[in-house]
Amino acid sequence: MWVGVGCYFELVILSKLNPCMTDYIFILLTGIIAWHGLTYRDEEGESEIGHLLFGAIALLFFFRVLLVDILELV
């Protein structure tokens, strides 16, 4: 229940922000997720496929928002 309430308040707060500010928050979070997913290693030094997959997906969303919404190149 608390997770749902927290997500609701986050959505309300983000909807009140400037759309450009929301884009900056989004690329910050997806950049952190992509960095963690692509650089994560287990105790043996191996990469896990799940971390690589979600890191690559986060990186795609990062570049999409950066290039299309913020820099308006496309």
C-alpha beads as a LAMMPS data file, in Angstrom:
LAMMPS data file: protein, C-alpha beads

74 atoms
73 bonds

1 atom types
1 bond types

-500.0 500.0 xlo xhi
-500.0 500.0 ylo yhi
-500.0 500.0 zlo zhi

Masses

1 110.0

Atoms # bond

1 1 1 0.000 0.000 0.000
2 1 1 2.759 2.473 0.883
3 1 1 4.521 1.899 -2.409
4 1 1 1.379 2.804 -4.336
5 1 1 0.855 5.948 -2.279
6 1 1 4.487 6.981 -2.750
7 1 1 4.307 6.423 -6.500
8 1 1 1.109 8.471 -6.673
9 1 1 2.692 11.412 -4.871
10 1 1 5.795 11.191 -7.057
11 1 1 3.615 11.342 -10.162
12 1 1 1.728 14.328 -8.797
13 1 1 4.973 16.136 -7.980
14 1 1 6.516 15.314 -11.370
15 1 1 3.379 16.475 -13.200
16 1 1 3.683 19.902 -11.532
17 1 1 7.305 20.365 -12.652
18 1 1 8.412 22.001 -15.838
19 1 1 8.442 19.328 -18.602
20 1 1 12.093 20.066 -19.229
21 1 1 12.897 19.444 -15.543
22 1 1 11.099 16.107 -15.741
23 1 1 13.288 15.167 -18.709
24 1 1 16.429 15.999 -16.748
25 1 1 15.273 13.886 -13.800
26 1 1 14.434 11.048 -16.202
27 1 1 17.847 11.045 -17.899
28 1 1 19.578 11.242 -14.524
29 1 1 17.733 8.159 -13.259
30 1 1 18.041 6.158 -16.481
31 1 1 21.723 7.071 -16.706
32 1 1 22.328 5.717 -13.211
33 1 1 20.380 2.533 -14.020
34 1 1 22.279 2.077 -17.301
35 1 1 25.656 2.627 -15.629
36 1 1 24.874 0.124 -12.886
37 1 1 23.438 -2.450 -15.280
38 1 1 26.302 -2.304 -17.750
39 1 1 29.162 -2.214 -15.238
40 1 1 27.827 -4.704 -12.650
41 1 1 29.997 -7.779 -11.957
42 1 1 29.334 -10.636 -9.558
43 1 1 31.882 -12.117 -7.146
44 1 1 33.525 -14.115 -9.949
45 1 1 33.884 -11.085 -12.208
46 1 1 31.168 -12.193 -14.622
47 1 1 28.401 -9.992 -16.031
48 1 1 24.832 -11.164 -15.576
49 1 1 22.538 -11.187 -18.609
50 1 1 19.677 -9.529 -16.703
51 1 1 21.818 -6.573 -15.656
52 1 1 23.168 -6.175 -19.185
53 1 1 19.675 -6.366 -20.698
54 1 1 18.086 -3.771 -18.427
55 1 1 21.189 -1.585 -18.593
56 1 1 21.005 -1.562 -22.388
57 1 1 17.281 -0.764 -22.326
58 1 1 17.875 2.092 -19.882
59 1 1 20.674 3.396 -22.110
60 1 1 18.339 3.428 -25.118
61 1 1 15.740 5.433 -23.200
62 1 1 18.494 7.749 -21.914
63 1 1 19.693 8.589 -25.414
64 1 1 16.154 8.846 -26.794
65 1 1 15.101 11.470 -24.239
66 1 1 18.432 13.272 -24.471
67 1 1 18.459 13.530 -28.270
68 1 1 14.752 13.994 -28.969
69 1 1 13.335 15.860 -25.988
70 1 1 16.251 17.864 -24.612
71 1 1 18.594 18.550 -27.551
72 1 1 15.760 18.325 -30.144
73 1 1 18.059 16.838 -32.773
74 1 1 15.496 14.443 -34.206

Bonds

1 1 1 2
2 1 2 3
3 1 3 4
4 1 4 5
5 1 5 6
6 1 6 7
7 1 7 8
8 1 8 9
9 1 9 10
10 1 10 11
11 1 11 12
12 1 12 13
13 1 13 14
14 1 14 15
15 1 15 16
16 1 16 17
17 1 17 18
18 1 18 19
19 1 19 20
20 1 20 21
21 1 21 22
22 1 22 23
23 1 23 24
24 1 24 25
25 1 25 26
26 1 26 27
27 1 27 28
28 1 28 29
29 1 29 30
30 1 30 31
31 1 31 32
32 1 32 33
33 1 33 34
34 1 34 35
35 1 35 36
36 1 36 37
37 1 37 38
38 1 38 39
39 1 39 40
40 1 40 41
41 1 41 42
42 1 42 43
43 1 43 44
44 1 44 45
45 1 45 46
46 1 46 47
47 1 47 48
48 1 48 49
49 1 49 50
50 1 50 51
51 1 51 52
52 1 52 53
53 1 53 54
54 1 54 55
55 1 55 56
56 1 56 57
57 1 57 58
58 1 58 59
59 1 59 60
60 1 60 61
61 1 61 62
62 1 62 63
63 1 63 64
64 1 64 65
65 1 65 66
66 1 66 67
67 1 67 68
68 1 68 69
69 1 69 70
70 1 70 71
71 1 71 72
72 1 72 73
73 1 73 74
